[in-house]
Amino acid sequence: MYAIRSSATVCLVPEARRGPFVFHGDLSEAFKAIGDLGFDGIEIFPPSADSLNNDQISDLLTDNNLRLAAVGTGAGMILHGLSLSHRDRRARERACAYVRRIIDFASLFGAPAIVGSMQGRSGSGQTREQALANLMDSLRQLCVSASDRGVPVLLEPLNRYETDLVNTLQDGAEVCEKVRMGDLKLLADLFHMNIEEADIAQSIEIHAEHIGHVHFADSSRRAVGFGHTPMEPIVQALKKNGYKGFLSAEVFPYPDSRSAAHMTIGSFNRYVGWGGF
Protein backbone atom coordinates (compact mmCIF):
# COMPACT_ATOMS: atom_id res chain seq x y z
CA MET A 1 0.00 0.00 0.00
CA TYR A 2 1.32 3.42 -0.82
CA ALA A 3 0.39 6.89 0.35
CA ILE A 4 0.66 10.51 -0.61
CA ARG A 5 3.06 12.09 1.85
CA SER A 6 3.25 15.51 3.49
CA SER A 7 6.21 17.89 3.47
CA ALA A 8 7.08 21.48 4.33
CA THR A 9 9.86 23.77 3.12
CA VAL A 10 12.79 25.45 4.83
CA CYS A 11 14.85 28.19 3.16
CA LEU A 12 18.50 28.71 4.12
CA VAL A 13 19.12 31.63 1.73
CA PRO A 14 18.97 35.04 3.48
CA GLU A 15 18.42 36.78 0.13
CA ALA A 16 15.16 34.80 -0.25
CA ARG A 17 13.92 35.78 3.20
CA ARG A 18 10.68 37.12 1.74
CA GLY A 19 10.15 34.05 -0.40
CA PRO A 20 7.35 31.44 -0.14
CA PHE A 21 8.91 29.07 2.36
CA VAL A 22 7.31 27.87 5.57
CA PHE A 23 10.50 28.14 7.62
CA HIS A 24 13.56 30.33 7.16
CA GLY A 25 17.08 30.19 8.51
CA ASP A 26 17.26 27.81 11.48
CA LEU A 27 17.57 24.28 10.16
CA SER A 28 17.31 22.47 13.50
CA GLU A 29 14.25 24.46 14.53
CA ALA A 30 12.54 23.80 11.22
CA PHE A 31 13.22 20.06 11.35
CA LYS A 32 11.88 19.83 14.91
CA ALA A 33 8.72 21.83 14.19
CA ILE A 34 7.97 19.89 11.02
CA GLY A 35 8.60 16.57 12.74
CA ASP A 36 6.55 17.47 15.80
CA LEU A 37 3.54 18.34 13.63
CA GLY A 38 3.62 14.91 12.02
CA PHE A 39 4.87 15.73 8.53
CA ASP A 40 6.48 12.94 6.54
CA GLY A 41 9.23 15.00 4.93
CA ILE A 42 11.10 18.26 4.56
CA GLU A 43 12.15 20.15 1.42
CA ILE A 44 15.31 22.27 1.63
CA PHE A 45 16.18 25.42 -0.34
CA PRO A 46 19.94 25.90 0.25
CA PRO A 47 22.50 28.45 -1.00
CA SER A 48 24.43 25.54 -2.53
CA ALA A 49 25.21 21.89 -1.96
CA ASP A 50 28.43 22.92 -0.22
CA SER A 51 26.41 24.70 2.47
CA LEU A 52 24.82 21.41 3.58
CA ASN A 53 26.47 18.96 5.95
CA ASN A 54 25.66 15.34 5.15
CA ASP A 55 26.01 14.11 8.72
CA GLN A 56 23.93 16.96 10.14
CA ILE A 57 21.10 16.38 7.67
CA SER A 58 21.20 12.63 8.27
CA ASP A 59 20.98 13.12 12.04
CA LEU A 60 18.15 15.68 11.75
CA LEU A 61 16.16 13.39 9.46
CA THR A 62 16.58 10.45 11.82
CA ASP A 63 15.94 12.41 15.02
CA ASN A 64 12.73 13.92 13.66
CA ASN A 65 11.48 10.88 11.73
CA LEU A 66 11.50 12.72 8.40
CA ARG A 67 12.49 12.00 4.83
CA LEU A 68 14.20 14.46 2.53
CA ALA A 69 11.47 15.28 0.02
CA ALA A 70 13.50 17.39 -2.43
CA VAL A 71 16.24 20.00 -2.66
CA GLY A 72 15.79 23.28 -4.53
CA THR A 73 18.34 24.85 -6.86
CA GLY A 74 16.83 28.33 -7.20
CA ALA A 75 19.63 29.99 -5.25
CA GLY A 76 21.80 29.40 -8.28
CA MET A 77 19.72 32.04 -10.05
CA ILE A 78 19.14 34.28 -7.03
CA LEU A 79 22.76 34.40 -5.84
CA HIS A 80 24.77 33.76 -9.01
CA GLY A 81 22.49 34.51 -11.97
CA LEU A 82 22.93 30.97 -13.28
CA SER A 83 20.64 29.74 -16.03
CA LEU A 84 20.37 26.35 -17.72
CA SER A 85 19.12 28.06 -20.89
CA HIS A 86 21.81 30.75 -21.12
CA ARG A 87 22.94 31.56 -24.65
CA ASP A 88 26.61 31.04 -23.68
CA ARG A 89 27.70 27.40 -23.46
CA ARG A 90 30.20 28.03 -20.67
CA ALA A 91 27.53 29.78 -18.61
CA ARG A 92 25.26 26.76 -19.06
CA GLU A 93 28.09 24.48 -17.99
CA ARG A 94 28.49 26.47 -14.76
CA ALA A 95 24.74 26.22 -14.17
CA CYS A 96 24.81 22.46 -14.78
CA ALA A 97 27.74 22.05 -12.42
CA TYR A 98 25.83 23.89 -9.68
CA VAL A 99 22.73 21.71 -10.12
CA ARG A 100 24.79 18.55 -10.45
CA ARG A 101 26.33 19.13 -7.01
CA ILE A 102 22.85 19.43 -5.54
CA ILE A 103 21.84 16.22 -7.32
CA ASP A 104 24.87 14.53 -5.75
CA PHE A 105 23.86 15.70 -2.28
CA ALA A 106 20.12 15.01 -2.59
CA SER A 107 20.72 11.55 -3.98
CA LEU A 108 22.49 10.52 -0.77
CA PHE A 109 19.02 10.63 0.79
CA GLY A 110 17.08 9.33 -2.21
CA ALA A 111 15.71 12.79 -2.98
CA PRO A 112 15.36 14.69 -6.28
CA ALA A 113 16.67 18.14 -7.21
CA ILE A 114 14.24 20.82 -8.42
CA VAL A 115 14.83 22.97 -11.51
CA GLY A 116 12.52 25.97 -11.29
CA SER A 117 13.90 29.47 -11.71
CA MET A 118 17.17 28.09 -13.07
CA GLN A 119 15.37 27.18 -16.27
CA GLY A 120 15.89 30.85 -17.14
CA ARG A 121 14.02 32.68 -19.88
CA SER A 122 14.46 34.06 -23.38
CA GLY A 123 15.90 37.48 -24.14
CA SER A 124 19.38 38.99 -24.39
CA GLY A 125 19.44 38.18 -28.08
CA GLN A 126 17.96 34.69 -27.69
CA THR A 127 14.55 33.57 -28.87
CA ARG A 128 12.26 31.38 -26.80
CA GLU A 129 12.93 28.47 -29.14
CA GLN A 130 16.69 28.85 -28.72
CA ALA A 131 16.38 29.15 -24.95
CA LEU A 132 14.19 26.04 -24.81
CA ALA A 133 16.68 24.09 -26.90
CA ASN A 134 19.49 25.09 -24.55
CA LEU A 135 17.38 24.20 -21.52
CA MET A 136 16.61 20.74 -22.92
CA ASP A 137 20.28 20.12 -23.67
CA SER A 138 21.16 21.01 -20.06
CA LEU A 139 18.36 18.81 -18.71
CA ARG A 140 19.62 15.83 -20.72
CA GLN A 141 23.04 16.20 -19.13
CA LEU A 142 21.58 16.54 -15.64
CA CYS A 143 19.30 13.53 -16.13
CA VAL A 144 22.32 11.38 -16.95
CA SER A 145 23.87 12.37 -13.61
CA ALA A 146 20.58 11.84 -11.76
CA SER A 147 19.99 8.47 -13.41
CA ASP A 148 23.42 7.27 -12.31
CA ARG A 149 22.39 8.10 -8.74
CA GLY A 150 18.89 6.63 -8.95
CA VAL A 151 16.92 9.86 -8.52
CA PRO A 152 14.86 12.04 -10.88
CA VAL A 153 15.26 15.68 -11.86
CA LEU A 154 12.11 17.73 -11.23
CA LEU A 155 11.25 20.43 -13.78
CA GLU A 156 8.88 23.01 -12.30
CA PRO A 157 6.59 24.98 -14.64
CA LEU A 158 6.44 28.59 -13.39
CA ASN A 159 3.94 31.32 -14.04
CA ARG A 160 4.34 33.81 -16.89
CA TYR A 161 5.78 36.51 -14.63
CA GLU A 162 8.79 34.33 -13.77
CA THR A 163 9.62 32.67 -17.09
CA ASP A 164 8.41 32.39 -20.66
CA LEU A 165 9.80 28.89 -21.20
CA VAL A 166 7.81 26.31 -19.20
CA ASN A 167 4.57 27.72 -17.79
CA THR A 168 2.10 24.82 -17.81
CA LEU A 169 2.13 21.08 -17.30
CA GLN A 170 1.55 20.80 -21.05
CA ASP A 171 4.73 22.82 -21.67
CA GLY A 172 6.58 20.61 -19.22
CA ALA A 173 5.23 17.39 -20.73
CA GLU A 174 6.42 18.51 -24.15
CA VAL A 175 9.91 19.12 -22.73
CA CYS A 176 9.89 15.68 -21.08
CA GLU A 177 8.89 14.01 -24.34
CA LYS A 178 11.56 15.85 -26.32
CA VAL A 179 14.31 15.29 -23.75
CA ARG A 180 13.33 11.60 -23.75
CA MET A 181 14.93 10.84 -20.38
CA GLY A 182 12.84 8.81 -17.96
CA ASP A 183 14.50 10.52 -15.01
CA LEU A 184 12.94 13.90 -15.88
CA LYS A 185 9.69 14.48 -14.00
CA LEU A 186 7.45 17.50 -13.46
CA LEU A 187 6.83 19.44 -10.28
CA ALA A 188 3.20 20.54 -10.26
CA ASP A 189 3.10 23.73 -8.21
CA LEU A 190 -0.52 24.52 -7.40
CA PHE A 191 0.15 28.24 -6.99
CA HIS A 192 1.66 28.57 -10.47
CA MET A 193 -1.05 26.32 -11.88
CA ASN A 194 -3.70 28.59 -10.35
CA ILE A 195 -2.38 31.33 -12.68
CA GLU A 196 -1.63 29.30 -15.80
CA GLU A 197 -4.05 26.36 -15.94
CA ALA A 198 -7.70 26.61 -16.95
CA ASP A 199 -8.51 23.53 -14.84
CA ILE A 200 -5.86 22.33 -12.39
CA ALA A 201 -7.40 18.92 -11.70
CA GLN A 202 -7.92 18.22 -15.40
CA SER A 203 -4.34 19.17 -16.22
CA ILE A 204 -3.12 16.79 -13.51
CA GLU A 205 -5.31 14.04 -14.98
CA ILE A 206 -3.89 14.57 -18.46
CA HIS A 207 -0.24 14.77 -17.43
CA ALA A 208 -0.22 12.51 -14.37
CA GLU A 209 2.39 10.16 -15.81
CA HIS A 210 4.97 12.96 -15.77
CA ILE A 211 4.31 14.31 -12.24
CA GLY A 212 6.93 13.48 -9.64
CA HIS A 213 6.33 16.13 -6.95
CA VAL A 214 3.63 18.61 -5.95
CA HIS A 215 3.91 21.99 -4.26
CA PHE A 216 0.89 22.18 -1.96
CA ALA A 217 -0.15 25.85 -2.00
CA ASP A 218 -3.35 27.85 -2.14
CA SER A 219 -4.27 30.59 -4.63
CA SER A 220 -2.80 33.23 -2.29
CA ARG A 221 0.51 31.34 -2.08
CA ARG A 222 -0.29 30.84 1.56
CA ALA A 223 -0.97 27.50 3.21
CA VAL A 224 -3.86 25.51 1.79
CA GLY A 225 -6.92 26.83 3.58
CA PHE A 226 -5.90 30.49 3.27
CA GLY A 227 -7.11 30.83 -0.34
CA HIS A 228 -9.80 29.72 -2.76
CA THR A 229 -8.24 26.88 -4.78
CA PRO A 230 -10.71 23.94 -4.95
CA MET A 231 -8.42 21.33 -3.43
CA GLU A 232 -10.64 18.24 -3.27
CA PRO A 233 -10.77 17.59 -7.06
CA ILE A 234 -7.01 18.16 -7.28
CA VAL A 235 -6.22 15.59 -4.61
CA GLN A 236 -8.77 13.18 -6.09
CA ALA A 237 -7.05 13.50 -9.49
CA LEU A 238 -3.70 12.68 -7.88
CA LYS A 239 -5.17 9.69 -6.02
CA LYS A 240 -7.01 8.41 -9.08
CA ASN A 241 -3.78 8.37 -11.06
CA GLY A 242 -1.72 6.67 -8.36
CA TYR A 243 0.44 9.59 -7.31
CA LYS A 244 2.95 8.35 -4.71
CA GLY A 245 4.96 11.47 -3.95
CA PHE A 246 4.89 14.44 -1.63
CA LEU A 247 2.50 17.33 -1.24
CA SER A 248 5.13 19.82 -0.13
CA ALA A 249 4.11 23.23 1.24
CA GLU A 250 6.07 25.95 -0.57
CA VAL A 251 4.09 28.84 0.92
CA PHE A 252 4.57 32.12 2.75
CA PRO A 253 4.95 31.84 6.54
CA TYR A 254 1.59 33.52 7.12
CA PRO A 255 0.82 34.70 9.72
CA ASP A 256 3.98 32.99 10.97
CA SER A 257 5.90 29.80 10.25
CA ARG A 258 4.27 27.59 12.85
CA SER A 259 0.77 28.73 11.93
CA ALA A 260 1.44 28.07 8.24
CA ALA A 261 2.82 24.62 9.05
CA HIS A 262 -0.13 23.84 11.34
CA MET A 263 -2.64 24.94 8.70
CA THR A 264 -0.82 22.87 6.07
CA ILE A 265 -0.84 19.62 8.01
CA GLY A 266 -4.49 20.20 8.95
CA SER A 267 -5.40 20.70 5.29
CA PHE A 268 -3.32 17.70 4.27
CA ASN A 269 -5.14 15.48 6.75
CA ARG A 270 -8.48 16.89 5.61
CA TYR A 271 -7.95 16.21 1.92
CA VAL A 272 -5.62 13.20 1.98
CA GLY A 273 -6.33 11.68 5.37
CA TRP A 274 -4.04 10.08 7.93
CA GLY A 275 -1.82 7.54 6.21
CA GLY A 276 -2.71 8.76 2.75
CA PHE A 277 -5.21 6.47 1.01
N, C-alpha and C positions, 0 to 999 in steps of 0.2 A: 504494500500500500504506500502511496506517495502523497505528499501534501504540498500545498503552496506555503511558503515560509515568509516570515516577517523580518524586516531589517530596518535600521535607521542609519542616518549618515552622520559622520563627524568630519569637520574640515580643519586641517592643520596649517592652512595658508593664511597668514594675517591679512594679506592683500585682498582676500575674498571674504573678509569678515562680515560684509553685508550680504553675502550670497545665501542661497536657499539650502542651508544645511541645518539639521536639527541641533547638533552640538558643534561648538567651535573651540579649538585650542587645547583643552586639557584631555589628553587621550585616556588616562586612567579613569577620570571622572565620567567620561562618556561611556566607556566600556561598562563601568559599574552600573550607571543609570539604565543603560539599555538592557543589560543582563537582569537587573532587579525587576524591570517591568515585564520580563518574560518574552522578549524578542528572541528570534532564532539566530539572527546574524547582525553584522555591522558592516557598513560600507565606508571606506576611508578615502578622503580627498587630500593627498599629501603634496608638499612642495616638489618632491622627487622620490624615487626609490631609495636614494642614498640617505634620505632623512628618516627612514624607517629601520628599526632594529628588529631583526628576525626573532631573537630570543624574547624580547619584550612583547612583541605581538603574540607570539606563541603562548606565553604565560598568561597574557590578558584574555586571550580566547579561551584557554582552559579554565582559568579562575572564574570566568563569568559565564561559562557554558554557552559560548557563542561560536558561530562559524564566520569566516570572512566571506562576505557576500560578493564584493567586487572592490576594485581600486580604480579611482578616477585618474585621468591624465591631464585634466584641463589646466593645471598649473603650468604646464609647458607653454600654453598660449598666454596665460595671464602674466607669468613672470619672465618668459623668454621670447614671446612672440613666435613660437614654433608652430608650423603648419605642415600637415601631411600632404597638402595640395599646392604648396609653394611652387612658383614657376622655376625656381633655381634648384637643380638636382642636389647640390651640396646642402642646401637648406632643408630639403626633404630628408636627406640622410641624417641630419642632426635631429630632426623631429622623430624619425624612426628609431634612432638610437635611444632617445629619451623614453619613448613608449616601450621599447623592447626591454629596458631595464625594469620598468614597472611590471611587464609581463613576467619577467624572471622572478621578481619578488612575489607577485600575487600567486603564481603557480606553485610556490612552496606550500601554499595553503589550499590548493585546488580552486582558486578563485580567478575570475576573468578580469581583464583590463578594459576600461571604457574609453572609447574614442568619441568625444562629443565636440567640444569647441575646437579641438585640434584638427578637425576635418578642414578648417579654414573656410575660405570663400573665394569667389572670383574677384577680378579687379586687378589693378596694378599692371595693366597690359595683358591680362589673361582672361579669356572667355570662360563662361561656366563649363562648357564642354571640355576645354583644356584642363581646368581645375579638377573636374570630375575624373578625367583620365589619370591625372597625377595622383589623386586620392586613391583610386583603385589600385594603381601600381604600388603605392605605399602599403595599402591594406594586404595585398598579396604577400608582400615581404613579411609583414607582421604576423600573418596567419601561419606562415611556415614556422616561425619561431614559436608561436602559441601551440601549434599542432605537436611540435617536438616535445612540448611540456605538458600536453594533455589537457589544455584549457582553451576556451574560445576567446575571440576578440569580440567585444560588443560595440557595434556602431549605433550611435544615438541620433536619430532624426531630431533636429532642433527647429524652433519656429523661425519664420521669415525674417525676424528682426535680428537674429543671431547668425544666420548663414543663408546662402542661396543655393547650396549644394544638395543637401539631403534634409527635406522638411517633413515628409510624410513616411508612413510605413511602406507605401507604394514605392516612393523614391528609394528607400532603403532596400526593399526586396529586389528592385532592379539592379542595385549595386551588388547585392549578394549573388544574384544570378550571373552577372557579368564577371565578377571576381572568381566565381566557381571554386570557392574554398569552403569546405564544410565546417571549418572552424570559425567562420564569420557569422555572427548572429546579430539580431537587432535588439536594442534597448527601447522599449516602448514607454516613453515618458508621458504620463497622463496630462501633465500641465501643457507641454508642447502640443500634444494631440488635441487638447481642448481648443487651441488656436487654429490648427491646421486641418483637422479631420472633420468631415461633415457628420460622421457617425463613428464614434470611438469604438464601440463594441463591434460594429460591423467590420471595421478595418482590422481589428484583432482577429475576428473570425477568418477573414480572407487571408491574412498573412501570418497566421498562428505558427506555421511550420518554421518560420524564421526567428521567432521571438525567443530570446534567451534570458531576458531580465526585464523587470518593470519598475519604473519609478512611480511610487504610490503618492500622488499629489492631487489636491483639489484644484478647481478652476482659479482660485485666488493664489495659488502656489503656497498655500498654507496646508496644514495637516488635513487629511480627508475628514470632512465634517465641518470645516470652516469655509465651505464654498458651495457651489450648486451643481457639480458634476454628478450625473446619475450613475452611481457606482455599482449598483446591483447587476445591471446587464453587462457591465464590463467584466466583473468577476465571474459571472456565469459563462461568458464567452471564453475566458481563460480556462475555467474548469472543464467546460464542454470539450475543449481541444487538448486537454491533458497537460496543461502547463504545470511544470514541476519546480519552477524557480522561485525567486524572491519577489515580494512586493516591498520595495525599499523606499522609505520616506526621504525624498530629497525635497525638503520644504523649509520655509522660513521658521525660525524659532519663535513663533507667535503664540501667545504673548510672551513666552519664554521657552527655553529649551525643554524643560521637564513637562510643561503643559502640552507642548507640541508632540512630545514623545508619548505622553499619556493619551492624548486624543488619537494619535495614530494607532496605538495598540488596541484601543477601544474600538476604533473603526474596523481594524483588521479582524478582530474577533466577531464583530457584528456581521461583516460581509463574507468572511471566509470560515470562521468558526474555529474553536479550539481544535488543534490537531489537523487543520486543513479540511480535507473532505475524503 
